Amino acid sequence: MKRASHGKRGKTQSADRKTRLPVSQPAELMPFLIASLPQRSRNNIKSLLARGQVSIAGQIVKQFNHPLEPGQEVVVDASPVWGKEVGPGLKVLFEDQYLLVVDKPAGLLTIASDTEKERTAYHQLMDYVREKNPAHRIFIVHRLDRDTSGVMVFAKQEEVKRQFQDSWKELMTERSYIAVVEGSMAGEGDTIHSWLLETKTKHMYSGTTPGDGLEAITHYRVLQSSPQFSLLAIHLETGRKNQIRVHMHDIGHPIVGDKKYGARDNPLRRLALHARVLAFRHPVSGETMRFETEIPKSFLALLRQPAR
């Protein structure tokens, strides 16, 4: 299984994805790459050149018409490009011709609302892909709340978006979150199982009748506790709207900063919820991919606060 992870210092750890192409006769770089990499589209090869992922004798080459001589070796490094910031706090963790995986900051909408049209992850990523080609687009696969940070995947082709959404349960292998909740939690963890309903005002809640609403299953594990707060690792078995927030409220430990679902205070000026791990099978290549980000330092700092 090939894995890619965002390590503690932001370094890339991935399988070697370098392709080494020996040059046997004089040629220009772009036609040579097109002939040598028939599985890649012309636009994809242009993107590899633009991102500096093609080198000769250890030197990055971006010119399409760079002359090649017999005996040289062209190295194409298709490893993920990590940590490129494409908007304030919005980082690209992985990109290929089908997908964009990003780390979204808290405070940024996924897509436009009635009151905010431009400061969204969608708008910033659309600008990013159109820098390379004005015809390029991105497509929403799933969403995170404005004040939730963490890993998200976007499609770069409409058909890939449909594949993801039509086969979501089969393709997704792990969705894990980190949260800080109010209060000190006893025990190692538990599972919360309910059926979620939505009011006319868009407020989610757990119904009292099994089967009445959308089934929601949340597993959580207690990582650290203090007299005031608990740090949880949360794994979703189902992915319903506001599921984690409702379930934490249900057990009397609302997420820090979540006044909508019962939190008393907002010391971080954000929701203390972070999508830490996203793992899935690539809808085109079938490769298993796993992306893991750091626990926000502000979350850990809350656990070190003296008791009030």
URTA-V951904 format. One record per residue. N is the residue number from 1. RES is the residue in one small letter. SS is DSSP state (alpha for helix, beta for strand, coil for the rest). PSI is psi in whole degrees, -180 to 180 (none if undefined). BURIAL is 1 if it has 24 or more other ideal C-beta (glycine too) atoms within 12 Angstrom, else 0. Layout:
# URTA-V951904
N | RES | SS | PSI | BURIAL
N | RES | SS | PSI | BURIAL
This chain:
# URTA-V951904
1 | m | coil | 128 | 0
2 | k | coil | 137 | 0
3 | r | coil | 151 | 0
4 | a | coil | 134 | 1
5 | s | beta | 151 | 1
6 | h | beta | 103 | 1
7 | g | coil | 176 | 0
8 | k | coil | -28 | 0
9 | r | coil | 16 | 0
10 | g | coil | 12 | 0
11 | k | coil | 159 | 0
12 | t | beta | 135 | 0
13 | q | beta | 106 | 0
14 | s | coil | 164 | 1
15 | a | coil | 149 | 0
16 | d | coil | 121 | 0
17 | r | coil | 36 | 0
18 | k | beta | 134 | 0
19 | t | beta | 126 | 0
20 | r | beta | 123 | 0
21 | l | beta | 108 | 1
22 | p | beta | 143 | 0
23 | v | coil | 124 | 1
24 | s | coil | -16 | 0
25 | q | coil | 158 | 0
26 | p | coil | 141 | 0
27 | a | beta | 167 | 1
28 | e | beta | 152 | 0
29 | l | alpha | -49 | 1
30 | m | alpha | -52 | 1
31 | p | alpha | -35 | 0
32 | f | alpha | -45 | 1
33 | l | alpha | -41 | 1
34 | i | alpha | -42 | 1
35 | a | alpha | -33 | 0
36 | s | alpha | -19 | 1
37 | l | coil | 67 | 1
38 | p | coil | -19 | 0
39 | q | coil | -11 | 0
40 | r | coil | 143 | 1
41 | s | coil | 163 | 0
42 | r | alpha | -42 | 0
43 | n | alpha | -38 | 0
44 | n | alpha | -40 | 1
45 | i | alpha | -40 | 1
46 | k | alpha | -41 | 1
47 | s | alpha | -40 | 1
48 | l | alpha | -42 | 1
49 | l | alpha | -46 | 1
50 | a | alpha | -33 | 0
51 | r | coil | 2 | 1
52 | g | coil | 32 | 0
53 | q | coil | 13 | 1
54 | v | beta | 131 | 1
55 | s | beta | 156 | 1
56 | i | beta | 125 | 1
57 | a | coil | 38 | 0
58 | g | coil | 0 | 0
59 | q | beta | 129 | 0
60 | i | beta | 135 | 0
61 | v | coil | 128 | 1
62 | k | coil | -12 | 0
63 | q | coil | 127 | 0
64 | f | coil | -35 | 0
65 | n | coil | 20 | 0
66 | h | coil | 129 | 1
67 | p | beta | 138 | 0
68 | l | beta | 145 | 1
69 | e | coil | 149 | 0
70 | p | coil | 140 | 0
71 | g | coil | -18 | 0
72 | q | coil | 164 | 1
73 | e | beta | 128 | 0
74 | v | beta | 128 | 1
75 | v | beta | 123 | 1
76 | v | beta | 116 | 1
77 | d | beta | 103 | 1
78 | a | coil | 20 | 1
79 | s | coil | 154 | 1
80 | p | coil | 146 | 1
81 | v | coil | 115 | 1
82 | w | coil | 147 | 1
83 | g | coil | 12 | 1
84 | k | beta | 121 | 1
85 | e | beta | 123 | 0
86 | v | beta | 0 | 1
87 | g | beta | 171 | 1
88 | p | coil | 104 | 0
89 | g | coil | -7 | 0
90 | l | beta | 114 | 1
91 | k | beta | 140 | 1
92 | v | beta | 122 | 1
93 | l | beta | -31 | 1
94 | f | beta | 145 | 1
95 | e | beta | 134 | 1
96 | d | coil | -166 | 1
97 | q | coil | -8 | 1
98 | y | coil | -31 | 1
99 | l | beta | 155 | 1
100 | l | beta | 124 | 1
101 | v | beta | 128 | 1
102 | v | beta | 161 | 1
103 | d | beta | 108 | 1
104 | k | beta | 135 | 1
105 | p | coil | 159 | 1
106 | a | coil | 147 | 1
107 | g | coil | -4 | 1
108 | l | coil | 123 | 1
109 | l | beta | 151 | 1
110 | t | coil | -47 | 1
111 | i | coil | 163 | 1
112 | a | coil | 149 | 0
113 | s | coil | -176 | 0
114 | d | coil | -29 | 0
115 | t | coil | -14 | 0
116 | e | coil | 117 | 0
117 | k | coil | -34 | 0
118 | e | coil | -35 | 0
119 | r | coil | 74 | 0
120 | t | beta | 157 | 1
121 | a | alpha | -41 | 1
122 | y | alpha | -48 | 1
123 | h | alpha | -44 | 1
124 | q | alpha | -39 | 1
125 | l | alpha | -32 | 1
126 | m | alpha | -43 | 1
127 | d | alpha | -40 | 0
128 | y | alpha | -49 | 1
129 | v | alpha | -28 | 1
130 | r | alpha | -11 | 0
131 | e | alpha | -33 | 0
132 | k | alpha | -37 | 1
133 | n | coil | 117 | 0
134 | p | coil | -18 | 0
135 | a | coil | -10 | 0
136 | h | coil | 151 | 1
137 | r | coil | 166 | 1
138 | i | coil | 161 | 1
139 | f | beta | 137 | 1
140 | i | beta | 127 | 1
141 | v | coil | -45 | 1
142 | h | coil | 178 | 1
143 | r | coil | 157 | 1
144 | l | coil | 146 | 1
145 | d | coil | 155 | 1
146 | r | coil | -47 | 1
147 | d | coil | 10 | 1
148 | t | coil | 132 | 1
149 | s | beta | 170 | 1
150 | g | beta | -165 | 1
151 | v | beta | 132 | 1
152 | m | beta | 155 | 1
153 | v | beta | 137 | 1
154 | f | beta | 150 | 1
155 | a | beta | 150 | 1
156 | k | coil | -1 | 1
157 | q | coil | 143 | 1
158 | e | alpha | -37 | 0
159 | e | alpha | -37 | 0
160 | v | alpha | -40 | 1
161 | k | alpha | -46 | 1
162 | r | alpha | -41 | 0
163 | q | alpha | -45 | 1
164 | f | alpha | -50 | 1
165 | q | alpha | -34 | 0
166 | d | alpha | -26 | 0
167 | s | coil | 33 | 0
168 | w | alpha | -49 | 0
169 | k | alpha | -35 | 0
170 | e | alpha | -35 | 0
171 | l | alpha | -36 | 1
172 | m | beta | 125 | 1
173 | t | beta | -20 | 0
174 | e | beta | 132 | 1
175 | r | beta | 110 | 1
176 | s | beta | 143 | 1
177 | y | beta | 160 | 1
178 | i | beta | 136 | 1
179 | a | beta | 150 | 1
180 | v | beta | 126 | 1
181 | v | beta | 160 | 1
182 | e | beta | 140 | 1
183 | g | coil | 158 | 1
184 | s | coil | 123 | 0
185 | m | coil | 132 | 1
186 | a | coil | 160 | 0
187 | g | coil | 177 | 0
188 | e | coil | -24 | 0
189 | g | beta | -175 | 0
190 | d | beta | -180 | 0
191 | t | beta | 136 | 0
192 | i | beta | 129 | 1
193 | h | beta | 120 | 1
194 | s | beta | -179 | 1
195 | w | beta | 121 | 1
196 | l | beta | 139 | 1
197 | l | beta | 163 | 1
198 | e | beta | 134 | 0
199 | t | coil | 173 | 0
200 | k | coil | -21 | 0
201 | t | coil | 16 | 0
202 | k | coil | 22 | 0
203 | h | coil | 127 | 0
204 | m | beta | 147 | 1
205 | y | beta | 160 | 1
206 | s | beta | 127 | 1
207 | g | coil | 164 | 0
208 | t | coil | -12 | 0
209 | t | coil | 118 | 0
210 | p | coil | 133 | 0
211 | g | coil | -7 | 0
212 | d | coil | 92 | 0
213 | g | coil | -169 | 1
214 | l | beta | 127 | 0
215 | e | beta | 135 | 0
216 | a | beta | 127 | 1
217 | i | beta | 123 | 1
218 | t | beta | 127 | 1
219 | h | beta | 136 | 1
220 | y | beta | 153 | 1
221 | r | beta | 134 | 0
222 | v | beta | 119 | 1
223 | l | beta | -44 | 1
224 | q | beta | 154 | 1
225 | s | beta | 150 | 1
226 | s | coil | 175 | 1
227 | p | coil | -25 | 0
228 | q | coil | -30 | 1
229 | f | beta | 161 | 1
230 | s | beta | 138 | 1
231 | l | beta | 123 | 1
232 | l | beta | 144 | 1
233 | a | beta | 127 | 1
234 | i | beta | 130 | 1
235 | h | beta | 128 | 1
236 | l | beta | 127 | 1
237 | e | coil | -30 | 0
238 | t | coil | 159 | 1
239 | g | coil | 77 | 1
240 | r | coil | 160 | 1
241 | k | coil | 127 | 1
242 | n | coil | 23 | 1
243 | q | alpha | -51 | 1
244 | i | alpha | -43 | 1
245 | r | alpha | -43 | 1
246 | v | alpha | -45 | 1
247 | h | alpha | -36 | 1
248 | m | alpha | -37 | 1
249 | h | alpha | -40 | 1
250 | d | alpha | -36 | 1
251 | i | coil | 9 | 1
252 | g | coil | 17 | 0
253 | h | coil | 72 | 1
254 | p | coil | 154 | 1
255 | i | beta | 137 | 1
256 | v | coil | 131 | 1
257 | g | coil | -3 | 1
258 | d | coil | 73 | 1
259 | k | alpha | -25 | 0
260 | k | alpha | -33 | 1
261 | y | alpha | 40 | 1
262 | g | coil | 0 | 1
263 | a | coil | 143 | 1
264 | r | coil | -31 | 0
265 | d | coil | 170 | 0
266 | n | coil | 67 | 0
267 | p | coil | -24 | 0
268 | l | coil | -6 | 1
269 | r | coil | 36 | 0
270 | r | coil | 170 | 1
271 | l | coil | 130 | 1
272 | a | coil | 60 | 1
273 | l | beta | 128 | 1
274 | h | beta | 125 | 1
275 | a | beta | 97 | 1
276 | r | beta | -40 | 1
277 | v | beta | 135 | 1
278 | l | beta | 122 | 1
279 | a | beta | 139 | 1
280 | f | beta | 163 | 1
281 | r | beta | 127 | 1
282 | h | coil | 125 | 1
283 | p | coil | -15 | 1
284 | v | coil | -53 | 1
285 | s | coil | -21 | 0
286 | g | coil | -4 | 0
287 | e | coil | 138 | 1
288 | t | beta | 125 | 0
289 | m | beta | 140 | 1
290 | r | beta | 129 | 1
291 | f | beta | 126 | 1
292 | e | beta | 131 | 1
293 | t | coil | 170 | 1
294 | e | coil | 155 | 1
295 | i | coil | 128 | 1
296 | p | coil | 132 | 1
297 | k | alpha | -32 | 0
298 | s | alpha | -29 | 1
299 | f | alpha | -46 | 1
300 | l | alpha | -35 | 0
301 | a | alpha | -34 | 0
302 | l | alpha | -38 | 1
303 | l | alpha | -20 | 1
304 | r | coil | -2 | 0
305 | q | coil | 140 | 0
306 | p | coil | 149 | 0
307 | a | coil | 142 | 0
308 | r | coil | none | 0
